[in-house]
Amino acid sequence: MIARYAPVELHADASKLSRGDLEALPKLLEAALVINDLFLTQAWSGNAELRQKLAQDKSELGKARLHYFDLNKGPWSELDDRAAFLPGVPEKKLPGANFYPEDMSKQEFEAWANDDARGFFTVIRRGAGKKLRAVPYSAAYKRELGDAAKLLEEAAALTTNKSLQTFLRLRAKAFLSNDYYDSDVAWMKLDAPIDITIGPYETYMDEIFGYKAAFEAYVTLRDDEETAKLKMFADHLQEIENNLPLDPQYRNPKIGALAPIRVVNQVLATGDGAHGVRTAAFNLPNDERIVQKMGSKRVMLKNVQEAKFSKTLQPIAGRVLANVDQRDLNFNAFFTHILAHEMTHGIGPQNNVRQSLKELHSAIEEAKADATGLFMMQYLFDHKLLPAAEKSLYTTFLASSFRTLRFGVHEAHGKGMALQFNYLMDKGAFVARPDGTFAVDFAKIQPAVRDLVHDLLTIEATGDYAGAKKMLDELGVLRPALQQALAKLTDIPTDIAPVTN
């Protein structure tokens, strides 16, 4: 099971950091480790005790169990539909993680809940008379957040970068107050060689409603040269929005002016940012007030992406593409599409989409970002803003589909990819060959992608829960041709496992 993760050393150049930043960096790494322990508690109430027990077993089996536990941040294997790989635990990961009482039903919550209970930053517990109550993160995780806040304050006192100081102090304050708005704004404005993301963000762990944010941390170093190349994408974001294949009434006439892009190299990721399949890029914050006002920030983890491309995607392409098509596979197309994916999370419908689509939102949104990313790149090609490389774009995307599908359709990215793959197959844009390889039909791919983008954006714009469910039920599955192709890839690593030095 461990062999499915290829160990890699990730390199980040700290030689240009100022003395103050070099002194602040260990404090930030320590804060990230506090966040890791907090996330274990969020993922399952039994995690901390179980990990302590595993660490005491010095046998080879015990060491392997602890290693795989740490890869998954719990006793459920994310590459095996979150099935238990240890005895004495629930057979499957609990859909509500540790955000809700285990005996709570959806109906009970919906009959009781108010806006605070549905918010990102509360856990639901039972109080007197077993009645539900919302507990703010600042109270539920008081000890851990107090420790993390202290470390952020200490780091802020060491660095001389004003924007980093501002963010760290505001985020430390947010850990104690449970109000993250000001610190999210400061994170959007962060302009520092050390680019840190730390706090409660993504809601994938909450598989009941998709309401609750899990804690994560990314301590990274900015790649200034690569970041400068990507400004062109941000400059044309409103233009892409204005030309989306969507009823104009649903387009956003004014995307927030601040939509920064950062290319970084990862030093350490923890918590929700470091379990199972590793994050290659992210688009935050998720607070719709900020997204509507300022846009959202895209962070590209370049050294993580390079590792994934070399360790997984290149070997996969050797199996699923014909020899003649393999020459169109390249890292630049892979890297640029991930960028486009993250950028297009911030365009299209933003009003109450998450609340309307509930537990279906994550898979629909991931599919929307993938497909709209393809649309965006094609638009930029057509308007001479990117060098024409359609063959590389679509062929690399086709091969990368298999990389994502190997994560399983229980997971939002995998389910969203299955939806896209089957949709494009049904349109004739992806073609299965008799020898088991796949190809792109370049006469059909552009209109098929446009149709897919239209359908996904319309579901989000109208809050069409029934339409989203129908689409995912019919298309978010592994059909026989896909199953057969994936069965031939089992000896190739599924993802990477960064080695911490």
ABEGO torsion letter per residue (X at the ends): XAAABBBBBBBBBAAABBAAAAAAAAAAAAAAAAAAAAAAAAABAAAAAAAAAAAABABAAAAAAAAAAAAAGEABBAAAGGBBABBGBBABBBAAEAABBAABBAAAAAAABBAAAABAABBBBBBBGGBBBBBBAAAAAAAAAAAAAAAAAAAAAABABAAAAAAAAAAAAAAAAGBAAAAAAAAAABBBABBBBBEBBBAAABAAAGABBBBBBBBBBBBAAAAAAAAAAAAAAAAAAAABBBBAAABBABBBABBBBBBBBBABBBEAABBEBBBABBBOBABAAAAAAAEBBBBBBAAAAAAAAAAAAAAAAAAABBAAAAAABBAAAAAAAAAAAAAAAABEBABGAAAAAEAAAAAAAAAAAAAAAAAAAAAAAAAGABBBAAAAAAAAAAAAAAAAAAAEAABAAAAAAAAAAAAAAAAGABBBBAAGBBBBBAAAAAAAAAAAAAAAAAAAAAGBAAAAAAAAAAAABBBAAAAAAAAAAAABBABBBBBBX
